[in-house]
């Protein structure tokens, strides 16, 4: 791994995009490494939660690598977009909570990466945007779709058509970001949230992520039916027995993911 760093502590895997000289821009090699780490984390029983962030205090991910984008044609452009979408869908559907710790610019592919995560916590210096229009292209890693689902059609049209950046507090107001904290509080806040998730019931967390993701893609009756089935799976788990017993016995539950 040369473009992406990883560190596992207390069942929390921190993945750091590490191309500070390029403002952590995403090129093919970086996407390959990110995808490999996420795929490993999905199968690693020691990983309960994943944090994705960028090196430094200036950029989370400032976008795709323009030097690579400049060489694409119709076929290679479609291949690049399809691969990026697959990587981000892998994040979105990995079954473990993924937190974007947005520590600066989250533009283009960076904004799309943050949106593929389940929670987005931003420092007050962060800026978000889909500026692809200014390069004569459109977002290719899910920006037109996930942004619309998060903030609604009107705001998505505005951000995609104008390509302007918005500050972190505005991103929070429109629902793009879960919450904003001062820059020096970003890491401890994210770690606190990650530890809370790591101590929660893994099966229930996976079922929540799955139910929400799948429910967005189907009609309400079908989505509710999926929720019923997921609820049943949870009720058959040892974690449910532990959680209800701990509540009745007024003690802290110790979930095992079984």
Secondary structure, DSSP 8 states (H G I E B T S, - for coil): --SEEEEEETTEEEEEE--GGGTT-B-HHHHHHHHHHHHHHHH-TT--EEEEEESSSSEEE--B-HHHHTT--HHHHHHHHHHHHHHHHHHHTSSSEEEEEE-SEEETHHHHHHHHSSEEEEETT-EEE-GGGGGT----SSHHHHHHHHH-HHHHHHHHHH---EEHHHHHHTTSSSEEE-GGGHHHHHHHHHHHHHTS-HHHHHHHHHHHHHHTTS-HHHHHHHHHHHHHHHHTSHHHHHHHHHHHTTS-------
